[in-house]
């Protein structure tokens, strides 16, 4: 298969939906009632979709392995996001760090597997994330990266992202002016 498709990979919590912030640290919504999609998300993603990018969520959900939420809850939230946003799919790693799996960011497995399935040229694709693991996964996969600055009280990426944005609208504008050409 020729690797000619381009994709935008999105972290879920903090990017496709608002994270729940507790003591400066982001957490996923624990139920559908906590799910909040950023106001600009649909329009930003629709602009990227119109430019022929595949739109793929790539999310770590270790709270399933930790027994803090269920796979059903994660899938319900993902279904709502796919229903309300022009996403092609959301790929999920349900493992915890101790599982040492290739799909858990900062490792690039979620992106690499999507590239194999869809014939994605990772060099001409972008990973958008709000945490250092997202940016590291994008770098390891060979993608361009966008740091969605949310000012969490935690570690920053060790390698700077190609672009820092304050919103999905800003991220989409940079992609359309830089990567889509």
ABEGO torsion letter per residue (X at the ends): XBBABBBBBBBABGAABBBBBBGGBBBBBABAAABBBBAAAAAAAAAAAAAGBBBBBBBBBAAAAAGABBAAAAAAAAAAAAAABBBABBBBBABBAAAGBAABOABAAAAAAAAAAAGBBAAABBBBBABAAAAAAAAAAGBBBBBBBAGBBBBBBABBBABBBABAAAAAAAAAAAAAX
